[in-house]
Amino acid sequence: QERERNSNKKLQFVDLGSGDGRVVFRAAREGLFHKCTGYEINPVLHLWASIRRLFQAPTYYSNTNFYIRDLWKVDLSNADVIAVYGLQPIMTKLGLKMKEELKP
């Protein structure tokens, strides 16, 4: 029922440091998001996620994307939900970035 209520919304999910893409694919599987995007700075992990997108998760091809990008350069203004598995040293700075860029 809740998924049906949210299906009309264009919610966007972002994973900062998306690695192999498993969190992005899980978000897509849940059916709550119009678009699920992963940002990863490591080119090997980005390539692996992109390959998985093509071959292991073709069902979610249209609503998932992966980009090689530094998380500090990602524009978060359109994100509704953000996942990040960050270490303590970056979390304060990341919190400030999110406060500046996200909708209230």
Secondary structure in CASP SS format (residue, H / E / C, confidence):
PFRMAT SS
TARGET T0000
AUTHOR 0000-0000-0000
METHOD secondary structure of the structure
MODEL  1
Q C 1.00
E H 1.00
R H 1.00
E H 1.00
R H 1.00
N H 1.00
S C 1.00
N C 1.00
K C 1.00
K C 1.00
L C 1.00
Q E 1.00
F E 1.00
V E 1.00
D E 1.00
L E 1.00
G C 1.00
S C 1.00
G C 1.00
D C 1.00
G C 1.00
R H 1.00
V H 1.00
V H 1.00
F H 1.00
R H 1.00
A H 1.00
A H 1.00
R H 1.00
E H 1.00
G C 1.00
L C 1.00
F C 1.00
H C 1.00
K E 1.00
C E 1.00
T E 1.00
G E 1.00
Y E 1.00
E E 1.00
I C 1.00
N C 1.00
P H 1.00
V H 1.00
L H 1.00
H H 1.00
L H 1.00
W H 1.00
A H 1.00
S H 1.00
I H 1.00
R H 1.00
R H 1.00
L H 1.00
F H 1.00
Q C 1.00
A C 1.00
P H 1.00
T H 1.00
Y H 1.00
Y H 1.00
S H 1.00
N H 1.00
T E 1.00
N E 1.00
F E 1.00
Y E 1.00
I E 1.00
R C 1.00
D C 1.00
L H 1.00
W H 1.00
K H 1.00
V C 1.00
D C 1.00
L C 1.00
S C 1.00
N C 1.00
A C 1.00
D C 1.00
V E 1.00
I E 1.00
A E 1.00
V E 1.00
Y C 1.00
G C 1.00
L C 1.00
Q H 1.00
P H 1.00
I H 1.00
M H 1.00
T H 1.00
K H 1.00
L H 1.00
G H 1.00
L H 1.00
K H 1.00
M H 1.00
K H 1.00
E H 1.00
E H 1.00
L C 1.00
K C 1.00
P C 1.00
END
